[in-house]
Amino acid sequence: MLNTVILAVSAMIGISLLLNLWRFMIGPHILDRVIALDTMYINAIALIVILGIFMGSPLYYDGALFIAMLGFVSTSAVCKFILRGDIIE
């Protein structure tokens, strides 16, 4: 039963990743693209956590935490670049 639920949730998250990729490609503004990338890494984290549950290995959780930290820093850097035009002052 758990394997069926994990497969269904993975398919749903995969569909949401494809929709985020579509928004990233045709987003009319840069802010749409930033939000699409932000939600893409959140969905990637969810997929990695689900894979960790499926495999039963805690190593995947460390990878998801690493991606979360990189995603936060990269989103902050892109937003700072959009506001000021420079990342390092």
VMD Tcl script that draws the C-alpha trace (Angstrom):
set ca {
  {0.00 0.00 0.00}
  {2.80 2.42 0.91}
  {4.58 1.73 -2.38}
  {1.44 2.65 -4.32}
  {1.04 5.91 -2.42}
  {4.71 6.78 -2.91}
  {4.41 6.11 -6.63}
  {1.26 8.24 -6.93}
  {2.78 11.14 -4.98}
  {5.97 10.95 -7.03}
  {3.93 11.16 -10.23}
  {2.04 14.19 -8.93}
  {5.25 15.96 -7.93}
  {6.75 15.08 -11.31}
  {3.77 16.69 -13.05}
  {4.18 19.79 -10.91}
  {7.88 19.90 -11.86}
  {6.92 19.82 -15.53}
  {4.42 22.63 -15.02}
  {7.06 24.67 -13.17}
  {9.47 24.07 -16.04}
  {6.82 25.32 -18.45}
  {6.35 28.49 -16.36}
  {10.12 28.94 -16.24}
  {10.43 28.70 -20.01}
  {7.57 31.01 -21.01}
  {7.37 33.27 -17.97}
  {6.86 36.80 -19.28}
  {8.74 38.43 -16.40}
  {11.91 37.61 -14.52}
  {9.97 37.33 -11.27}
  {7.85 34.54 -12.75}
  {11.03 32.67 -13.58}
  {12.48 33.18 -10.10}
  {9.32 31.87 -8.47}
  {9.27 28.91 -10.88}
  {12.85 28.03 -9.94}
  {12.01 28.40 -6.26}
  {9.10 26.00 -6.50}
  {11.16 23.63 -8.66}
  {13.77 23.16 -5.98}
  {11.07 22.71 -3.34}
  {9.51 19.98 -5.49}
  {12.94 18.42 -6.00}
  {13.41 18.34 -2.24}
  {10.05 16.60 -1.89}
  {11.04 14.00 -4.49}
  {14.33 13.32 -2.73}
  {12.59 12.91 0.64}
  {10.07 10.52 -0.92}
  {12.95 8.56 -2.46}
  {14.57 8.41 0.98}
  {11.36 7.02 2.46}
  {11.08 4.48 -0.35}
  {14.70 3.33 -0.08}
  {14.84 3.55 3.71}
  {18.14 5.44 3.69}
  {18.77 8.59 5.76}
  {21.46 9.71 3.29}
  {18.77 11.19 1.03}
  {17.60 13.50 3.82}
  {21.05 15.06 4.02}
  {20.97 15.67 0.28}
  {17.54 17.27 0.57}
  {18.80 19.54 3.36}
  {21.80 20.54 1.22}
  {19.55 21.40 -1.73}
  {17.29 23.43 0.58}
  {20.24 25.51 1.79}
  {21.52 26.07 -1.75}
  {18.05 26.98 -2.96}
  {17.58 29.57 -0.24}
  {20.95 31.19 -0.91}
  {20.47 31.20 -4.67}
  {16.98 32.70 -4.43}
  {18.30 35.40 -2.12}
  {21.18 36.14 -4.50}
  {18.92 36.38 -7.54}
  {16.48 38.68 -5.72}
  {19.35 40.91 -4.61}
  {20.63 41.01 -8.18}
  {17.18 41.97 -9.49}
  {16.79 44.76 -6.93}
  {20.28 46.26 -7.07}
  {21.91 44.94 -10.22}
  {24.90 43.70 -8.21}
  {25.34 40.78 -5.83}
  {28.58 41.79 -4.11}
  {28.76 45.37 -2.93}
}
mol new
graphics top color blue
foreach p $ca { graphics top sphere $p radius 0.5 }
foreach p [lrange $ca 0 end-1] q [lrange $ca 1 end] { graphics top cylinder $p $q radius 0.2 }
display resetview
